[in-house]
Amino acid sequence: MDKAGTSGSMKGKMLLLVAFLIICFNLRTGFDSPDPLLGTIEKDMGLSLENSGLFALLPVFVLGVAAPISPRVARWLTPWKIIFWFQLLAVAGIFWRSWDGVAGLYGGMVLMGLGMGIAGAAIPGLIKHQFPDHASAMMGIYSAMIGVGSAVASGLSVPISNMLGGWRFGLGIWIIPILLGMLVWGAYFLKHPVGVFQRDPDSSGRNLLRSSKAWQVTIFYLSRVGAAYFFYTWIPIFLRQRGMSYVDAGFILSVAMFAQLPATLSAHALEKATGGRGLLIVMAMALAALSCWGILYLPLDWAVWMAILFGLATGTVFSRGMALMVERARTPSEAIRLSGMSQGIGFTMGAALSLLFTSFLHQGGSFLPFCLVYTFFCVLGMISGRMSAQPGYCLLYTSDAA
């Protein structure tokens, strides 16, 4: 296979980059577009509070279930084909979710989650193969485009629904950019077919579950997912308790989300300026914890500035954490396996832990339990992030041990 850094014309390289950007943009739009419309969907479909909560929680668990499937699929399909065909599955899920009843609402979400989860878990392997000399920077771009897609989907779903005449159109419209991405993606790879690398003979039969390095990366990802889910679930409620309006509380969350974008893009360069990835992760996690306390305990006039610091910190953590999936793997297929393990366990266990910890919280009570739990996630991330940033690969090959 021709690698992007050495092959083809500049036109071909630009086509690959454009395709990559669109694919990454689309990975979370289907999940985040329903959030602003949840109240309307509840009313229209007659959902109970418990059912709407399940609908909101489904994406996290489905992504966790889907990610470990990707390495198994990679035994028969190359990553670019996994990304292409499973996005088609996501398109079917979005269509079903938008145009059927309650069964479609949940079934479509599951189908879409499986499609995007399996496709997304294959991206680190593709980056390892296509951009071996720029993998860390490309994972930063990958992280940034996911953030852009999430922010755009959350911000435009309500206006689009109002303009097109209902929430079904507001959710279904996100099929269009996915199909556009598939068109550009397919156009590049049909012209530049990739070699098959389903198996690595040296690592066949080796189990990542026995690798301490793989577990370090996985626990770091778990801490990030748990912290993010915990924060974005409860902060709007607590800001309302502090006297903010729904609009102002939503604005604070938007500020935090948008502040992540410059951090994800600049984290690769910032890593070199701060003396290494491990130290940067520790600093970013510490800043996230401090800014979380600041949002809830400092005067409300400080909330915007604390949200900006929080977004910068969490954007840095997200970018560097995703890069670890590529850099701690020796080969493209190993990167897919590590991605499947870390995202599979990270999404399911991170969400489960954050749900477990919600039992310690009581609306109208102190913010202290929330801040302590969030700090626990950050400390866990500091330790596992610092360890996983140390040099080394998840699997030890025979030639390395000699």
Residue pairs with C-beta under 8 A, 6 or more apart in sequence:
1 129
1 192
1 193
1 194
1 195
2 8
2 192
3 129
3 130
3 131
3 132
4 13
4 16
4 17
4 130
4 131
5 131
5 132
5 133
5 134
7 192
8 192
12 188
12 191
12 192
15 184
15 187
15 188
16 130
16 188
16 192
18 184
19 181
19 184
19 185
19 187
19 188
20 138
20 141
20 142
21 141
21 145
22 177
22 180
22 181
22 184
22 185
23 83
23 87
23 119
23 123
23 181
23 185
24 123
24 141
24 142
24 145
24 146
24 149
25 145
25 146
25 148
25 149
25 152
25 177
25 181
26 87
26 116
26 149
26 174
26 177
26 178
26 181
27 116
27 119
27 120
27 145
27 146
27 149
28 116
28 146
28 149
28 150
28 153
29 149
29 150
29 152
29 153
29 174
29 177
29 178
30 90
30 93
30 94
30 112
30 116
30 153
30 171
30 174
30 178
31 59
31 112
31 113
31 116
31 150
32 149
32 150
32 153
32 154
33 153
33 154
33 157
33 170
33 171
33 174
34 41
34 55
34 56
34 157
34 171
35 56
35 154
35 157
36 154
36 157
36 158
37 157
37 158
37 161
37 167
37 170
37 171
38 52
38 55
38 56
40 161
40 167
41 47
41 52
41 55
41 105
41 167
42 52
44 167
45 101
45 102
45 105
47 55
47 102
54 106
55 105
55 106
55 109
57 351
57 355
58 106
58 109
58 110
58 113
59 109
59 113
60 225
60 229
60 347
60 348
60 350
60 351
61 347
61 348
61 351
62 109
62 110
62 113
62 114
62 117
63 113
63 116
63 117
63 120
63 343
63 347
64 117
64 343
64 344
64 345
64 346
64 347
64 348
64 349
64 351
65 113
65 114
65 117
65 344
65 348
66 113
66 114
66 115
66 116
66 117
66 118
66 121
66 344
67 117
67 118
67 120
67 121
67 339
67 340
67 341
67 342
67 343
67 344
67 347
68 121
68 340
68 341
68 344
69 114
69 117
69 118
69 121
69 340
70 82
70 117
70 118
70 119
70 121
70 122
70 336
70 339
70 340
71 121
71 333
71 336
71 337
71 339
71 340
73 82
73 86
73 118
73 122
74 82
74 122
74 125
74 198
74 333
74 336
75 198
75 199
76 198
77 85
77 198
78 194
78 195
78 196
78 197
78 198
79 122
79 123
79 125
79 126
79 129
79 194
79 332
79 336
80 126
80 185
80 189
80 194
81 189
82 118
82 119
82 122
83 119
83 122
83 123
83 126
83 185
84 182
84 185
84 186
84 189
86 114
86 115
86 116
86 118
86 119
86 122
87 115
87 116
87 119
87 178
87 181
87 182
88 115
88 182
89 111
89 112
89 114
89 115
89 118
90 111
90 112
90 114
90 115
90 116
90 119
90 178
91 115
91 175
91 178
91 179
92 111
92 112
92 115
93 107
93 108
93 109
93 110
93 111
93 112
93 113
93 114
93 115
94 108
94 112
94 171
94 172
94 174
94 175
94 178
95 108
95 172
95 175
96 104
96 107
96 108
96 111
97 104
97 105
97 107
97 108
97 109
97 111
97 112
97 171
98 104
98 108
98 168
98 169
98 171
98 172
99 168
99 172
100 107
100 108
117 343
120 343
121 336
121 339
121 340
121 343
121 344
122 336
122 339
123 142
123 339
124 139
124 322
124 325
124 326
124 329
124 335
124 336
124 338
124 339
125 332
125 333
125 335
125 336
125 339
126 332
127 135
127 138
127 139
127 142
127 326
127 335
128 135
128 326
128 329
128 331
128 332
128 335
129 194
129 197
129 332
131 138
135 323
135 326
135 327
136 268
136 271
136 323
136 326
136 327
137 268
139 319
139 322
139 323
139 325
139 326
140 264
140 265
140 266
140 267
140 268
140 319
140 322
140 323
141 264
141 265
142 322
143 264
143 315
143 318
143 319
143 322
144 261
144 264
144 265
144 315
144 319
147 257
147 260
147 261
147 264
147 315
147 318
148 261
150 257
151 254
151 257
151 258
151 261
153 174
154 254
154 257
155 254
157 170
157 171
158 170
160 169
160 170
160 173
161 167
161 169
161 170
164 170
164 173
197 331
197 332
197 333
198 333
199 333
200 330
200 331
200 333
200 334
202 397
202 398
202 399
203 330
203 331
203 333
203 334
203 395
203 397
206 395
208 214
208 337
208 338
208 341
208 394
208 395
209 215
209 341
211 394
211 395
213 328
213 388
213 392
213 393
213 394
214 328
214 338
214 341
214 342
214 394
216 384
216 387
216 388
217 321
217 324
217 325
217 328
217 338
217 342
217 384
217 388
217 394
218 341
218 342
218 345
218 346
219 380
219 384
220 281
220 321
220 324
220 342
220 381
220 384
220 385
220 388
221 321
221 342
221 343
221 345
221 346
221 350
222 342
222 345
222 346
222 349
222 350
222 353
222 380
223 350
223 377
223 378
223 380
223 381
223 384
223 385
224 314
224 317
224 318
224 321
224 346
224 350
224 377
224 381
225 346
225 347
225 350
225 351
226 349
226 350
226 351
226 353
226 354
226 377
227 288
227 314
227 350
227 354
227 374
227 377
227 378
227 381
228 314
229 350
229 351
229 354
230 354
230 357
230 358
230 370
230 373
230 374
230 377
231 292
231 310
231 374
232 253
233 354
233 358
234 358
234 361
234 370
235 249
235 252
235 253
235 295
235 296
236 246
236 249
236 250
236 253
237 363
238 296
238 367
238 370
239 248
239 249
239 252
239 295
239 303
240 246
240 249
241 363
241 364
242 296
242 300
243 300
244 252
244 300
244 303
252 295
252 303
252 304
252 307
253 307
255 304
255 307
255 308
255 311
256 307
256 308
256 310
256 311
256 314
257 311
258 311
259 307
259 308
259 309
259 310
259 311
259 312
259 315
260 311
260 312
260 314
260 315
260 318
261 315
262 312
262 315
263 311
263 312
263 313
263 314
263 315
263 316
263 319
264 315
264 316
264 318
264 319
265 319
267 280
267 315
267 316
267 319
267 320
268 319
268 323
270 280
270 316
271 277
271 280
271 320
274 280
274 283
276 389
277 320
277 323
277 324
277 389
278 385
278 386
278 387
278 389
278 390
279 386
280 316
280 320
281 316
281 317
281 320
281 321
281 381
281 382
281 385
281 386
281 389
282 382
282 385
282 386
284 312
284 313
284 314
284 316
284 317
284 320
285 313
285 317
285 378
285 379
285 381
285 382
285 385
286 378
286 382
287 309
287 310
287 312
287 313
288 310
288 313
288 314
288 317
288 378
289 374
289 375
289 378
289 379
290 309
291 306
291 307
291 309
291 310
291 313
292 306
292 310
292 371
292 374
292 375
293 371
293 375
294 302
294 306
294 309
295 303
295 306
295 307
295 310
296 367
296 370
296 371
297 367
297 371
298 306
317 381
317 385
320 385
320 389
321 385
324 388
324 389
325 335
325 338
325 339
325 342
326 335
328 338
328 388
328 392
328 393
328 394
329 335
329 337
329 338
329 393
329 394
330 393
330 394
330 395
330 397
334 393
334 394
334 395
338 394
357 373
360 369
360 373
361 369
361 370
393 400
